């Protein structure tokens, strides 16, 4: 493990060159100086979409907040909060400010969002955060689907990174500061026992009103019907 970490440190500049993640938003450094536009779905089934503009200052503050995470569990908690903040901004520019948890509380309201709207839009928001280099413990995956009887539900998903993958995402000079390493280079596991590489979690904003932190659950628990009791 020590040799692996040392090798990664030596070749960190090369890894950094590949840190521009999917989404075409450029490097993290460029992202700090620029705003972004993301299309948000609403009115069920993504039948309507509006572009939301996030100012550079808003994104910078969000990135600084995410940077305080020291474990995968902390990053998930902050990510849930970040998704809520981004939706709150979206609610000032589009009708989604009227969206309420589930489907029944906002039935027929213009701007309502079902799980398809949420899973699609939340994945886009997560990809924006990832593209800026602000996810150090997770990667964004395609939305997941669960089926219970004849009902289907969708959600955005993130996956825990390995220590090597985490180091590869860090800017030069920050490897040891950001990887929970001891002085001899050995990696310390996350403080919680739910941050092992490859573990997947849903980031489900359908469970909450517009602007509230998304619900984050282990994917396995969510697939079994886990989550708040909303309809």
N, C-alpha and C positions, 0 to 999 in steps of 0.2 A: 504493500500500500504506500509506504514512504517513497519508494522509487517512482511509483506512478505519479504521486503528487509532485515530486521534484521535476519529473519530466514535463508535467503539465505546466508548471511554473516557468520552465525554460522556454516552452513554446507558446506561452500565453499570448504574445502579440499576434501570432498566427491565428489563434482561436478567436481573438478579438475581431479580426478582420471578417470573420464569418458570423458575427453577432447580430447582424441585421436580419431580423426574423421576418416571417411571412407577413404579408399585408402591404408591403411596399411603402412603409412609413420612414425608411431610412434608419440611420444609426440612432442609438440612444442619445448621443450628444446633440445630434441635429434635432431630434425630437423635442428636447428641452426648450429649444428656441422657437418651435413652430406649433401652431394650433393643428387641429385635425377636423375632418368631416366624416361622420359615420351615418349610414342610413339605418333608421329605426322603423321596425314593422309595427303595425297596429290594425285594429278592427277585425282581428281573427284571421288566421291562415295567411298572414302577411299580405293581405289584399291591398293594403295601403302602406306606403313607405315615404318618409320625409327625411331629408338630410338635416342632421344636427351638427352645429359648429361648436367645437370646444376650444376656447381660447388657450393660448400658450401658458398663461399664468395659472389657469385652473388645472391644466395637466401637470405643470411643474410642481404645484403643491401636492397633487395626488401622488406623483412619483416620489417626492420627499417623504410622504407618509408611509408608502410601501417600503421604502428603504430602511425603515426602522425595524423591520421584521428580522428576528434572529433565528427562527426555526420555521419549518414548513407549516406548523400549526398556526403560528403568529401570522404568517403571510396569508393563509386562508382566511383568517379573521379580518385582516385588513383589506383583503380582496373583496370580501362580502360588503364591507363598508364602502369601498371604492365604487363598486357596481351601483350601489344605492345613490351615491353622489352623482355619478354620471347620468343616471336615469332622472335625477332631480333636475339637472340642467336640461335634459331632453324634454322634461315636462314644461319648461318655460318657453320652449320653441315649437312644440308640437302638441297635439291633443292628448298625448299619453299621460299628461299630468292627472287626467281623470281616472287612470287605471287603478283598480283595487284588487286585493288578493283574490285569487281564484277567478271564476267566471261569472258567478251569480250576483255578486255585490255590485258589479258595474254592467249588468246585462243591458244591451242596446245603447250604451253610452258611446258617443263618438270618442275614439281614443282608447277604447278598451283593448286589452291584450290577452290572448290565450297563450297556452304553453308553446305553440309554434312561434308566435311573435316573440315571446320571451327567450326561448332557446336560441333562435336565430340572432336576435339583437344582442343578447348577453354574450354570445360567442364572439360577435363582432367587437364588442367593447373589450372583452378579454384579449382578443388578438391585438387591439390597439395598445393596450398596456404591455403585452408581451413584445410587440414590435419596438416599443420605446426602451426595452432593456430593463423593465421594472419588475419582471418576474424572475426571481433568483432561485426559487425552490420548486417551481412548477412549470409545466408546458400546457398549452391549450390544445384540446382534442376536439373532434367532431361531436356534435350533440348526441346524447344517448336517448334511447326510447325504452319505456317500460309498458307492458301490457297487462292489464288486470281485467279478466272477463272480456268485455267488448270495448273497454276504455283504454285509451292510449295517452301517455304523457311523455313530454320531451323536456330535456334540460341540457344546459351547457355543462362541460366537463373539463376538469384539469387533472394532470397526472404529476406525481411527485418525481423529481429528478434525482439521479444519482449524484454522489459527491463530485465525480469527474465532470458531469454535465453542468453542475452548478459553477464550478471553477471556470469552465469554458465561457460562461456568460459574463464573468466579471471583467471590468476594465483592468489594464495593467496596473500592478501595484496594490490591488485590493484582494488578491487571492486568499491570503491567510486571514484577512479581516472578515471575509465574507463566507468562509467555509466551515466555521466551527472546528478549527484545527488546534491541536496542541502544539507546543513549541517544536516537537520533533517531527511534525508533519502528519501525525495520525489523526484520523477524522473521528470526531465525537458524534454519536448519534443524536437525533433530535430529542429534546427534552420529553416530548410526548412519544408514545409508542405507536402513533398512527401517521408516521411520516416516512415510512420505508419506500425506497425507490420503486416506482411502478404502481404504487397504490393510487387509485382514482377516486375523485370526489366530484359530486355535482355542485354547481353554483346555480341555484334555482331561484330566480327572481319572481316567478309566477306566484309563489306562496305569500308575497308581501305586497303592500300598497306601494304606489310609485314613490321612489326616493328612500325607501327603507332598505337596510342592509339585506342582501340576498341570503337565502338559507343555504348553508354548506353542509353536506352530509356525505359519508362514505357511499360510493356508488352502489356497493352491495346492499347496504341498508335501504337506499332509495329504491332500488329495483324491487325490494320486497314490500314496497308501499310506505316507506318512511317519509316523514315530513309533517308539517302542521296539518291539522284537519280542516282544510278549506275546500270549497266546492267550486 
